[in-house]
Amino acid sequence: MGWFCNDEQKAQINSIIWRRDFEKDCVIVNPTNSMKTISVTNASNYRRISGLQDRIHNNGTVSTNTPDIASKDSYILIKRNVETR
C-alpha cells in the first residue's frame, strides 16, 4: 500500500462511503447495512486486486466508474502502473 498520501486525501465519497488514497492504491469502505453504488474518480487508473478467495470481486480487472460495494465490505484498488507479487 505504501504511505497514505495526506489527510486531505482521506475523504468521504458521499455521506457514508469512505475512500483513502495511498501511494500505490486506494481503499473504499462501505460500513453500512446495505449495498451501495458509488462513483470513483479516475477509476480507469485503478484495477482490482487479483486474489484467490473471492475471484468474483478480486479478479484483477480494471475498475469501473460505479462499482457496487456490498454491505460491510471494501475494495482495495491498485494503481494500474504498480506491479504486485
CYANA upper distance limits for C-alpha pairs under 8 A (distance plus 0.5 A):
  1 MET  CA     22 PHE  CA      6.55
  1 MET  CA     23 GLU  CA      6.97
  1 MET  CA     24 LYS  CA      5.88
  1 MET  CA     25 ASP  CA      6.48
  2 GLY  CA     22 PHE  CA      6.53
  2 GLY  CA     23 GLU  CA      5.74
  2 GLY  CA     24 LYS  CA      6.65
  3 TRP  CA     22 PHE  CA      6.11
  3 TRP  CA     23 GLU  CA      6.28
  4 PHE  CA      9 GLN  CA      8.47
  4 PHE  CA     20 ARG  CA      7.89
  4 PHE  CA     21 ASP  CA      6.47
  4 PHE  CA     22 PHE  CA      4.55
  4 PHE  CA     23 GLU  CA      6.72
  5 CYS  CA      9 GLN  CA      6.68
  5 CYS  CA     21 ASP  CA      6.50
  5 CYS  CA     22 PHE  CA      5.69
  5 CYS  CA     23 GLU  CA      6.66
  6 ASN  CA     10 LYS  CA      7.68
  9 GLN  CA     20 ARG  CA      6.66
  9 GLN  CA     21 ASP  CA      6.31
 10 LYS  CA     18 TRP  CA      8.10
 10 LYS  CA     19 ARG  CA      6.54
 10 LYS  CA     20 ARG  CA      5.07
 10 LYS  CA     21 ASP  CA      7.11
 11 ALA  CA     18 TRP  CA      6.52
 11 ALA  CA     19 ARG  CA      6.01
 11 ALA  CA     20 ARG  CA      6.97
 12 GLN  CA     16 ILE  CA      7.29
 12 GLN  CA     17 ILE  CA      6.20
 12 GLN  CA     18 TRP  CA      4.95
 12 GLN  CA     19 ARG  CA      6.51
 13 ILE  CA     17 ILE  CA      5.96
 13 ILE  CA     18 TRP  CA      6.27
 13 ILE  CA     19 ARG  CA      7.00
 13 ILE  CA     38 ILE  CA      8.04
 13 ILE  CA     39 SER  CA      8.16
 14 ASN  CA     18 TRP  CA      8.08
 16 ILE  CA     30 ASN  CA      7.74
 16 ILE  CA     31 PRO  CA      7.92
 16 ILE  CA     32 THR  CA      7.84
 17 ILE  CA     28 ILE  CA      7.68
 17 ILE  CA     29 VAL  CA      6.38
 17 ILE  CA     30 ASN  CA      5.64
 17 ILE  CA     31 PRO  CA      7.57
 18 TRP  CA     28 ILE  CA      6.12
 18 TRP  CA     29 VAL  CA      5.73
 18 TRP  CA     30 ASN  CA      7.36
 19 ARG  CA     26 CYS  CA      7.37
 19 ARG  CA     27 VAL  CA      6.04
 19 ARG  CA     28 ILE  CA      4.89
 19 ARG  CA     29 VAL  CA      6.96
 20 ARG  CA     26 CYS  CA      6.06
 20 ARG  CA     27 VAL  CA      5.81
 20 ARG  CA     28 ILE  CA      7.16
 21 ASP  CA     25 ASP  CA      6.77
 21 ASP  CA     26 CYS  CA      4.79
 21 ASP  CA     27 VAL  CA      7.07
 22 PHE  CA     26 CYS  CA      6.02
 24 LYS  CA     78 ILE  CA      6.66
 24 LYS  CA     79 LYS  CA      6.19
 24 LYS  CA     82 VAL  CA      6.99
 25 ASP  CA     46 TYR  CA      8.05
 25 ASP  CA     76 ILE  CA      7.42
 25 ASP  CA     77 LEU  CA      5.96
 25 ASP  CA     78 ILE  CA      4.68
 25 ASP  CA     79 LYS  CA      5.71
 26 CYS  CA     76 ILE  CA      6.37
 26 CYS  CA     77 LEU  CA      5.82
 26 CYS  CA     78 ILE  CA      7.07
 26 CYS  CA     79 LYS  CA      8.44
 27 VAL  CA     74 SER  CA      7.50
 27 VAL  CA     75 TYR  CA      6.19
 27 VAL  CA     76 ILE  CA      5.10
 27 VAL  CA     77 LEU  CA      6.78
 28 ILE  CA     74 SER  CA      5.92
 28 ILE  CA     75 TYR  CA      5.77
 28 ILE  CA     76 ILE  CA      7.13
 29 VAL  CA     69 ILE  CA      8.48
 29 VAL  CA     72 LYS  CA      8.11
 29 VAL  CA     73 ASP  CA      6.67
 29 VAL  CA     74 SER  CA      4.78
 29 VAL  CA     75 TYR  CA      7.17
 30 ASN  CA     35 MET  CA      8.43
 30 ASN  CA     36 LYS  CA      7.81
 30 ASN  CA     69 ILE  CA      6.99
 30 ASN  CA     70 ALA  CA      7.59
 30 ASN  CA     71 SER  CA      6.66
 30 ASN  CA     72 LYS  CA      6.01
 30 ASN  CA     73 ASP  CA      5.99
 30 ASN  CA     74 SER  CA      6.41
 31 PRO  CA     71 SER  CA      7.07
 31 PRO  CA     72 LYS  CA      5.17
 31 PRO  CA     73 ASP  CA      7.33
 32 THR  CA     71 SER  CA      6.06
 32 THR  CA     72 LYS  CA      6.37
 33 ASN  CA     71 SER  CA      5.45
 33 ASN  CA     72 LYS  CA      6.99
 34 SER  CA     70 ALA  CA      7.11
 34 SER  CA     71 SER  CA      5.10
 34 SER  CA     72 LYS  CA      8.39
 35 MET  CA     68 ASP  CA      7.18
 35 MET  CA     69 ILE  CA      6.11
 35 MET  CA     70 ALA  CA      4.77
 35 MET  CA     71 SER  CA      5.37
 36 LYS  CA     68 ASP  CA      6.08
 36 LYS  CA     69 ILE  CA      5.84
 36 LYS  CA     70 ALA  CA      7.00
 36 LYS  CA     71 SER  CA      7.94
 37 THR  CA     66 THR  CA      6.47
 37 THR  CA     67 PRO  CA      6.21
 37 THR  CA     68 ASP  CA      4.83
 37 THR  CA     69 ILE  CA      6.79
 38 ILE  CA     65 ASN  CA      8.26
 38 ILE  CA     66 THR  CA      5.56
 38 ILE  CA     67 PRO  CA      6.44
 38 ILE  CA     68 ASP  CA      7.09
 38 ILE  CA     69 ILE  CA      8.21
 39 SER  CA     65 ASN  CA      5.89
 39 SER  CA     66 THR  CA      5.10
 39 SER  CA     67 PRO  CA      7.66
 40 VAL  CA     64 THR  CA      8.17
 40 VAL  CA     65 ASN  CA      5.63
 40 VAL  CA     66 THR  CA      6.79
 40 VAL  CA     67 PRO  CA      8.32
 41 THR  CA     65 ASN  CA      7.62
 42 ASN  CA     46 TYR  CA      8.12
 42 ASN  CA     65 ASN  CA      8.12
 43 ALA  CA     62 VAL  CA      8.41
 43 ALA  CA     63 SER  CA      6.00
 43 ALA  CA     64 THR  CA      6.27
 43 ALA  CA     65 ASN  CA      5.72
 44 SER  CA     62 VAL  CA      6.79
 44 SER  CA     63 SER  CA      6.36
 44 SER  CA     64 THR  CA      7.15
 44 SER  CA     65 ASN  CA      7.92
 45 ASN  CA     62 VAL  CA      8.31
 45 ASN  CA     63 SER  CA      8.28
 45 ASN  CA     79 LYS  CA      6.32
 45 ASN  CA     80 ARG  CA      6.17
 46 TYR  CA     62 VAL  CA      6.50
 46 TYR  CA     63 SER  CA      6.11
 46 TYR  CA     77 LEU  CA      6.11
 46 TYR  CA     78 ILE  CA      5.77
 46 TYR  CA     79 LYS  CA      4.91
 46 TYR  CA     80 ARG  CA      5.58
 47 ARG  CA     60 GLY  CA      6.39
 47 ARG  CA     61 THR  CA      5.88
 47 ARG  CA     62 VAL  CA      4.51
 47 ARG  CA     63 SER  CA      5.36
 47 ARG  CA     77 LEU  CA      5.93
 47 ARG  CA     78 ILE  CA      5.82
 47 ARG  CA     79 LYS  CA      6.88
 47 ARG  CA     80 ARG  CA      6.38
 48 ARG  CA     57 HIS  CA      8.06
 48 ARG  CA     58 ASN  CA      6.31
 48 ARG  CA     59 ASN  CA      6.86
 48 ARG  CA     60 GLY  CA      5.13
 48 ARG  CA     61 THR  CA      6.05
 48 ARG  CA     62 VAL  CA      6.77
 48 ARG  CA     63 SER  CA      6.63
 48 ARG  CA     75 TYR  CA      8.03
 48 ARG  CA     76 ILE  CA      7.06
 48 ARG  CA     77 LEU  CA      5.35
 48 ARG  CA     78 ILE  CA      6.66
 49 ILE  CA     58 ASN  CA      5.66
 49 ILE  CA     59 ASN  CA      6.88
 49 ILE  CA     60 GLY  CA      5.42
 49 ILE  CA     61 THR  CA      8.37
 49 ILE  CA     76 ILE  CA      7.09
 49 ILE  CA     77 LEU  CA      6.85
 49 ILE  CA     78 ILE  CA      6.96
 50 SER  CA     55 ARG  CA      7.96
 50 SER  CA     58 ASN  CA      5.46
 50 SER  CA     59 ASN  CA      5.22
 50 SER  CA     60 GLY  CA      4.74
 50 SER  CA     61 THR  CA      8.48
 51 GLY  CA     55 ARG  CA      6.67
 51 GLY  CA     58 ASN  CA      5.51
 51 GLY  CA     59 ASN  CA      6.94
 51 GLY  CA     60 GLY  CA      8.19
 52 LEU  CA     58 ASN  CA      8.08
 53 GLN  CA     58 ASN  CA      8.42
 54 ASP  CA     58 ASN  CA      6.16
 54 ASP  CA     59 ASN  CA      8.43
 55 ARG  CA     59 ASN  CA      5.64
 62 VAL  CA     80 ARG  CA      8.43
 63 SER  CA     67 PRO  CA      8.04
 63 SER  CA     77 LEU  CA      7.93
 69 ILE  CA     73 ASP  CA      6.86
 69 ILE  CA     74 SER  CA      7.14
 69 ILE  CA     75 TYR  CA      8.12
 70 ALA  CA     74 SER  CA      8.20
 78 ILE  CA     82 VAL  CA      7.55
